[in-house]
Amino acid sequence: MTDTLTTLADACGIADAYHDIWGGHHLTSTYTRQALLTAMHFSPDAVVTNPDKILRELEARAWQQRLPPVVVVRSGEVIRMDLTLS
């Protein structure tokens, strides 16, 4: 479960470690990951007992994103759009 929690936290932008002001390296604890995910409005119970379900839902949601209604580019700039399947 810890590997899945680490993957879920990474997908949500939570680092697995950080450096403090004095340059010390610290690993992000399981408790901290769970607390941050809960603060991001994920169910506390699901974060603790079933993080793989949340991860699957996030991955599915990423594939179901629609195209933005407007894309602004400068003349001569390469147009890049991420396409997803729904």
C-alpha distance (Angstrom), angle and dihedral (degrees) to the residues before:
residue distance angle dihedral
M1 . . .
T2 3.81 . .
D3 3.82 90.9 .
T4 3.81 90.3 52.5
L5 3.79 91.2 46.5
T6 3.81 89.6 50.7
T7 3.82 90.7 49.9
L8 3.81 91.4 47.6
A9 3.80 92.1 48.1
D10 3.81 90.3 49.0
A11 3.82 90.8 50.2
C12 3.81 88.2 53.7
G13 3.80 93.6 49.4
I14 3.81 98.3 -101.8
A15 3.78 110.7 142.1
D16 3.79 120.4 -133.4
A17 3.81 90.6 -138.0
Y18 3.78 141.5 7.8
H19 3.80 141.7 -165.6
D20 3.78 118.9 -122.3
I21 3.79 125.5 -140.7
W22 3.83 90.9 -86.6
G23 3.80 93.0 52.4
G24 3.79 95.3 -103.3
H25 3.80 115.4 150.0
H26 3.81 116.3 -131.9
L27 3.79 130.2 -177.8
T28 3.79 117.1 -133.6
S29 3.80 107.5 -114.7
T30 3.78 125.4 -130.2
Y31 3.81 88.8 -115.1
T32 3.82 91.2 54.0
R33 3.81 92.2 48.8
Q34 3.80 90.8 50.0
A35 3.81 92.0 47.1
L36 3.81 92.9 49.4
L37 3.81 92.8 47.6
T38 3.80 89.4 49.8
A39 3.81 89.1 50.1
M40 3.83 86.7 53.7
H41 3.83 87.2 62.1
F42 3.77 99.1 -101.0
S43 3.79 114.4 141.7
P44 3.82 109.0 -91.4
D45 3.81 90.8 -140.8
A46 3.81 93.0 50.7
V47 3.81 91.9 46.9
V48 3.81 90.8 55.3
T49 3.80 101.5 36.0
N50 3.79 106.4 24.6
P51 3.83 114.9 20.9
D52 3.81 90.9 147.8
K53 3.82 90.1 64.9
I54 3.82 90.7 53.5
L55 3.80 90.3 47.6
R56 3.82 91.7 51.4
E57 3.82 90.4 49.5
L58 3.82 91.5 50.2
E59 3.79 91.6 49.1
A60 3.82 91.2 48.7
R61 3.81 91.1 47.7
A62 3.80 90.9 53.1
W63 3.81 90.1 58.0
Q64 3.80 91.8 50.0
Q65 3.81 98.6 54.9
R66 3.77 114.3 124.7
L67 3.77 125.2 -133.0
P68 3.79 115.8 -90.6
P69 3.82 113.0 -98.3
V70 3.81 91.6 -124.7
V71 3.79 134.3 25.0
V72 3.80 118.4 -168.5
V73 3.80 118.9 -159.4
R74 3.80 134.3 166.2
S75 3.77 121.3 -113.4
G76 3.79 110.8 -84.4
E77 3.81 92.6 16.1
V78 3.79 118.8 127.6
I79 3.80 111.4 -108.6
R80 3.78 112.4 -130.5
M81 3.79 124.5 -175.6
D82 3.76 129.0 172.7
L83 3.79 109.7 -134.9
T84 3.78 123.2 -156.0
L85 3.77 134.3 -172.6
S86 3.76 123.3 -119.9
